[in-house]
């Protein structure tokens, strides 16, 4: 599916397994085992999901590469 799993960083945009929508990491907890996530696209006030296990995160847009180098 093109999805990868990795350790989160503040500002990462992710999805949560079993949830609809996109989220942004706003706090890392429990030495990187859990995160607090802000639900993107909802009206104010910001809706925060707390203590989401990092094993449930999906990174749908991995870093893009430039492709093969040409000589």
C-alpha positions as CSV (number, residue, x, y, z in Angstrom):
1,X,0.0,0.0,0.0
2,X,3.0,2.3,0.1
3,X,2.6,2.9,3.8
4,X,5.6,2.8,6.1
5,X,6.1,2.7,9.9
6,X,8.7,4.7,11.8
7,X,9.3,6.7,14.9
8,X,7.3,9.9,14.9
9,X,8.5,13.5,15.1
10,X,6.7,16.7,16.1
11,X,4.8,17.9,13.0
12,X,4.7,14.6,11.2
13,X,1.4,14.1,9.3
14,X,0.1,10.6,9.9
15,X,-3.0,8.4,9.9
16,X,-4.2,6.1,12.6
17,X,-5.0,2.5,11.9
18,X,-8.8,2.2,12.0
19,X,-9.5,6.0,12.0
20,X,-10.5,8.3,9.1
21,X,-8.6,11.5,8.4
22,X,-5.2,12.9,8.8
23,X,-3.4,13.9,12.0
24,X,-0.4,15.9,13.0
25,X,2.0,14.8,15.9
26,X,2.0,17.5,18.5
27,X,3.7,15.7,21.4
28,X,5.8,12.6,21.9
29,X,5.2,10.6,25.1
30,X,6.5,7.5,26.9
31,X,10.0,7.7,25.4
32,X,8.5,7.5,21.8
33,X,6.0,4.7,22.5
34,X,3.0,7.0,22.3
35,X,2.0,10.4,20.7
36,X,-0.6,13.1,21.0
37,X,-2.1,13.9,17.6
38,X,-4.1,16.9,16.4
39,X,-6.9,16.0,14.0
40,X,-6.4,18.0,10.8
41,X,-9.3,19.5,8.9
42,X,-11.7,20.0,11.8
43,X,-12.9,23.4,12.9
44,X,-11.5,25.0,16.0
45,X,-10.9,24.3,18.8
46,X,-8.2,21.7,17.9
47,X,-9.2,18.2,18.6
48,X,-6.4,16.2,20.2
49,X,-6.2,12.4,20.4
50,X,-4.0,11.5,23.4
51,X,-1.6,8.6,24.1
52,X,-1.9,6.9,20.7
53,X,0.5,4.0,20.5
54,X,3.1,4.6,17.8
55,X,2.5,1.1,16.5
56,X,-0.9,2.4,15.3
57,X,0.5,5.2,13.1
58,X,0.7,5.1,9.3
59,X,2.9,7.4,7.3
60,X,1.0,7.6,4.0
61,X,3.5,10.1,2.4
62,X,7.1,8.9,2.9
63,X,9.9,11.3,2.0
64,X,10.2,11.5,-1.8
65,X,13.4,10.9,-3.6
66,X,14.6,12.6,-6.7
67,X,14.7,9.3,-8.7
68,X,17.7,7.8,-10.4
69,X,20.7,10.0,-11.1
70,X,21.7,10.7,-14.7
71,X,25.3,11.0,-15.7
